[in-house]
Amino acid sequence: MEDRSSFTAETVALQRAFESARPAQERLFCDPYAVAFLRPGLRVLAAAARTRLLRRAAVGLYDAVAGPGPRPSAVARTRFIDEQIAAAVEPGGQCVLLGAGFDARPHRLSGLAGCRVFEVDHPATQAVKRAVLGRLGVPGGHVRYVPVDFEVDDLASALREAGFDSAVPAVFVWEGVTNYLTRAAVAATLDTVHYLAAAGSRLVLTYVDRRALVEPSPFPEARRWVRGVARAGEPWTFGLLPEEATEFFAEHGFWVRVDTSTYDAGRVWFDGRRERGSRLYRIAVADVVGAPAAR
Ligand SMILES: C[S@@+](CC[C@H](N)C(=O)[O-])C[C@H]1O[C@@H](n2cnc3c(N)ncnc32)[C@H](O)[C@@H]1O
């Protein structure tokens, strides 16, 4: 990853801003901070989506460029993970957002207010996030920022230095990140999470179906999506076959409770809407198993 703020993180913020602009009774979540992370051109698009007359045009313009997969998939995964966090965090507990990007959950999910939250991200993206939240005056006494490059840095030391407590169960969220890493970095990060996590900890993560990375792909939405992120300078480099995922995670000490696609996860929420999530974009929920050897 280059030394600049992540464009795909900004893209997810736009996708969340679009969803947040829907009427309160229809939207799957509300992220009032998302728009603040957008460059002026994208902010105009998000503002247009807030007016009833222009919403369809603004969102339609975005989907016409990005293709049908990315936005509904991001919306479904956001809602799914919101629910997983709400179910798993406890007051006084810990939550670690790995590759947090412009995710504003520490400020919008009430369940995280009483937790210690660690935001781990590439330093360039994290610096922009902190500057924006600082300008907005968003209180964040419960958030610790941990700048880490998963490809090169020592995540365990960084989290410990930031105050992560290996005796307290934690919820780890790794959303929209593994697909940008090398297999070695994914494996090393999983091993570190397993090493750091107390019994009772949980990991919620996303991965892409490896068949999205080949051409021709069996997923019709893959080509435009994969080419789009590559053009943005953040190519997808890692994926798993769903049928091998359970074993892969087990090798790193995780027992998979749920492994679904954003298409299947989103079915119930998108009932009555024309859009759907994507079969290539997957979300897994796993428990930490086995006691780490030494701490
Ligand atoms: C698509 S964004 C997802 C952000 C956030 N999790 C969300 O869902 O809104 C990808 C994130 O991965 C982070 N990332 C990519 N490669 C990384 C690396 N080598 N080390 C640390 N973070 C990385 C980027 O900085 C960015 O925040």
The ligand as an SDF file (V2000), in Angstrom:
LIG
                    3D

 27 29  0  0  0  0  0  0  0  0999 V2000
  -11.7230   -0.7480    1.7760 C   0  0  0  0  0  0  0  0  0  0  0  0
  -10.9470    0.0320    3.1260 S   0  0  0  0  0  0  0  0  0  0  0  0
  -11.9570   -0.6140    4.4520 C   0  0  0  0  0  0  0  0  0  0  0  0
  -11.9310    0.2910    5.6380 C   0  0  0  0  0  0  0  0  0  0  0  0
  -12.8660   -0.0770    6.7850 C   0  0  0  0  0  0  0  0  0  0  0  0
  -12.5460   -1.3440    7.3710 N   0  0  0  0  0  0  0  0  0  0  0  0
  -14.2920   -0.0100    6.3630 C   0  0  0  0  0  0  0  0  0  0  0  0
  -14.9100   -1.0680    6.1550 O   0  0  0  0  0  0  0  0  0  0  0  0
  -14.7900    1.0970    6.2330 O   0  0  0  0  0  0  0  0  0  0  0  0
   -9.4140   -0.8370    3.2630 C   0  0  0  0  0  0  0  0  0  0  0  0
   -8.6080   -0.4450    4.4800 C   0  0  0  0  0  0  0  0  0  0  0  0
   -7.4820   -1.3340    4.5610 O   0  0  0  0  0  0  0  0  0  0  0  0
   -6.3700   -0.5790    4.9660 C   0  0  0  0  0  0  0  0  0  0  0  0
   -5.1460   -1.2720    4.5160 N   0  0  0  0  0  0  0  0  0  0  0  0
   -4.8830   -1.7480    3.2850 C   0  0  0  0  0  0  0  0  0  0  0  0
   -3.6360   -2.2750    3.2600 N   0  0  0  0  0  0  0  0  0  0  0  0
   -3.1240   -2.1160    4.5060 C   0  0  0  0  0  0  0  0  0  0  0  0
   -1.8870   -2.4460    5.1160 C   0  0  0  0  0  0  0  0  0  0  0  0
   -0.9070   -3.0370    4.4310 N   0  0  0  0  0  0  0  0  0  0  0  0
   -1.7160   -2.1400    6.4210 N   0  0  0  0  0  0  0  0  0  0  0  0
   -2.6940   -1.5140    7.1180 C   0  0  0  0  0  0  0  0  0  0  0  0
   -3.8900   -1.1790    6.5980 N   0  0  0  0  0  0  0  0  0  0  0  0
   -4.0960   -1.4790    5.3080 C   0  0  0  0  0  0  0  0  0  0  0  0
   -6.5490    0.7600    4.3100 C   0  0  0  0  0  0  0  0  0  0  0  0
   -5.7790    1.7730    4.9500 O   0  0  0  0  0  0  0  0  0  0  0  0
   -8.0480    0.9580    4.4410 C   0  0  0  0  0  0  0  0  0  0  0  0
   -8.3560    1.6480    5.6150 O   0  0  0  0  0  0  0  0  0  0  0  0
  1  2  1  0
  2  3  1  0
  2 10  1  0
  3  4  1  0
  4  5  1  0
  5  6  1  0
  5  7  1  0
  7  8  2  0
  7  9  1  0
 10 11  1  0
 11 12  1  0
 11 26  1  0
 12 13  1  0
 13 14  1  0
 13 24  1  0
 14 15  1  0
 14 23  1  0
 15 16  2  0
 16 17  1  0
 17 18  1  0
 17 23  2  0
 18 19  1  0
 18 20  2  0
 20 21  1  0
 21 22  2  0
 22 23  1  0
 24 25  1  0
 24 26  1  0
 26 27  1  0
M  CHG  2   2   1   9  -1
M  END
$$$$
